[in-house]
Structure formats: structure tokens, C-alpha cells
């Protein structure tokens, strides 16, 4: 398996401060958020060393709820509210420099109503490396949309977190169904990124 095919881009999906306080977020979340943040920060550092572009995405909704659509029809209550302290990105995972990008979204998929596809095409991206929350919601729908746009998808199971362990695993299985090599540990991805640095020396 080629862990990285062509030009990679790291996509950091909704790793927001509310993850530290799941009872206040309006979204059910399985245990392990601090560990996901720690591993994600290591992966981000490796991407930066390899000069890989990074795109940070934040889910945010107006206080009126006018843009939340059908998101409250399931298990979730109001969440990711504009101006709330927990809605912001975690301190450990923030954009830096002109090779890193940031935008907000109103829907689960990072492609819906955003500039993501424009950015990826401008960066000539082929492999989309995905980390973030939640595995069974925003990560899953973004991975499926990326697959249908012919990107190579790579999801780090140890750098994503689901609404529950069962939902987390079910979505990982569904993503692997789309692309057999989609699931890669953060350790293996860091090694692949480091290999690109070595190859340039």
C-alpha cells in the first residue's frame, strides 16, 4: 500500500474545545478526547515538517439556529454555537503560516457549502489525510464526499473520535469499504510523512 499517493493535504475536522467538556457540547462523544488531541498534534507537527498543506475546519452555527437544518432531528441538541467558548479550535491545533487554511462550515461534510474542493484543487491534492470529530458524523460524511470526488482518503483511527465506540467502529468499517487502504495509524502516517522529508534531502 502507498500510504501517500501524490500530493497530500492534512484535513483537521472539528477538533474543538467542547470536546474537553462533552456534557456541554450538545453532542454525545466517546471517551478519549485528550489522547486524540495529543496524537493529532504529533501528526500535525509531522505534516508541518514535511511542508504538507493543512486545512482546519470548524463547525459553527448562528445562535438563532437558522443554519442548523436537520441536525437536531437525531441525538444531538444545539451545539457549536457562534461565540461560545467551547466552539473554538483547541489550543493545540491552530493554523499557522500561509500554507495552512481555516474555514467554518454549517453542515457535517466539510464539502457542503464551503471552499474545500476549491482549496484542494488549487493545492493539486491527491491524498486527503483526515483527523477529527466525530468519526460517525463529520469525518464519515467528509470521507464519503472526498471518495466520490476521486480523492485518495486516509483516516487515522487513533486520531478520530465517535459519538460512541460502536458508532466509531461502524464508520471506520464503512470508510474502509469505500477504499480498502483508507485506514492508517497515526504512527504509520507520521513515518510516511517523514519519508517524504528524507527523500527530498
N, C-alpha and C positions, 0 to 999 in steps of 0.2 A: 504493500500500500504506500502511495505517496501521500504523506501527511499534509504537505502543502503543494498545491498544484498552481503553477503560475504565480501571479501577484496576489499576496494575501492582504486582507484587511481585518482588523480586530473590531468586533461589534460588542460593546458593553451595554447590556439591556437592563434598564430599570434597577440598578443596584443603588437603592435609595435609603435614606436614613430610617424610614419607617420599618425597614427590615429588622432593626435592632429592637423594635417595640411592636411585635406582631399584633398584640391586643388593641393597639391604637390605629392600626393601618386600614382596617375595613376589609382586609384580605386575609384569608387563612394561609398560614405558612408553616412548613415543617421546620423542625429544629435544625440548627447548624449554620445559621447566617454568618456568625463571626468567622467560622472556618472558610466559608465560601469567599468572603471578602479577603481574607488573608491569602488564599490561593490565587484569587483573581488579581490581587495586587502583584504577586510574583509573576504571573503571566503577562500582565501589563508592562512590568519592568523589562521582561524579555523582549516583548514586541518593540518597545522603545529602543533597546539596544540594537535590534535588527532593523531599525528605521521603518517599521511597518506602520502604515496609517491606522489611526484609531478613531472610531466613531462612538460617541457616548449618546445614549438616548434616555430621555426622562419622560415617564407618563405623568401628565398633569391635566387636571380638569378645572374649569371655572367653578367658583363657589356656588353659582346658581344651579349647576348640574346640567346646563343646557347642552353640553357637548359630550355627555357620558353615554348617551344612546341606550343600548340594551344591556350594558354591563352590570346593572343592578337586578337583572332578572334571575340571576343564579345565586351562588353562595356569597357573593361579595356585597358589602354595604358601601356607602360613599367612601372614596379613597383617593389618594394622590391629589389632594385639593390645593389649588393655587394659593401660595402664600403660607401654607402650613409648614412648620419647621421640618417635619418628617418627610416631606415631599422632595427635598433637595437630594442631590447625589451624596453618597458617603464621602467623607473627607479623604479616604484612601484612594478613591477612584475619580479623579477630576482631570479634565482636559488640560493639556499644556502645549504651547507652541503651535505653529501653523500647519503641522501635519496631523493635528488632532481636531476633531469636529464635534459639535454638540447641537442637538435639536430636541424639541419636545414633540410628543405625539398625544393624540386623543383616543387612539384605539389600541388594541392588543398588538397587532402586527406593526412592526417598525416601517413597513412599506406603505401602509394605508394613510393617505393624506399628508405624506412627508416628502422630503427631498432625498431619501435614502438611495433610491435607484439612480438618481442623477449623480450623486456623490460617487457611488460605486463605479459607474461607467466612466466618470471623469478620472478616477483613480485606476482605471483599467483592471479592476478587481476580478479575480477568478475564484479564489478561495475565501469564503466568509467564515471567520473564526468567531464563534458565538459563546458568550458567557452571560449570566444574569438571572433574572427572576421574572416570572415564575416559569419553571420548566414546562408545565402543562398549559400555560396560557401564552404569555408574550414570546417566550423562547420558541415554543412549539409552532405558533402561527407564523412567526417570522421565518423559522426554518422551512416550513412548507412553502411559503411565498417565495423564498430565495430559491428553493429547489425548482419551482415552476418557472422561475426566470433564468434557469440554467446556470446558477452559481454552484460551485462545489461547497457543500456545507460541512463544517466541523464544529461539533458541540462538545464541550468539556463536561462530562457528567459530574465531576467533582467541583465544578465552578458554576453550577446551576442549582436552583433550589425550587421545589414544587410546593403546591398547596398541601400535599400530604406525600408520604413515602410512596404509597400505591400510585397516586397520580403522576408523581415524578418518574417512576419506573415505566409506567404505561406510555408516557410521552416519549421517553428515550427509546423505547421499543418501536414506537410509530415513526420516529425520525430515522432510526436505523433501517426501517423497512423502505424508506424513500431512497436512501443512499447507504449501501452496505458498509462503507468506511466512515460514516458520519461521526461516530463516537470515538473520541480520542482523549486520553487522560491529559491533565494539565502538564504532568511531568514529561510525557512524550511530545506534547506540543512545544514546550519550552526547549527541549532538545532539538526539535526540528528548526525552531527559530534560531537557536544558537548555531546550528549547522549552516544556515544561510550567511551568518556573520563570518564564520570560518572560511566559507567558500569565496568570500569577497577579498579576503586578506591575501 
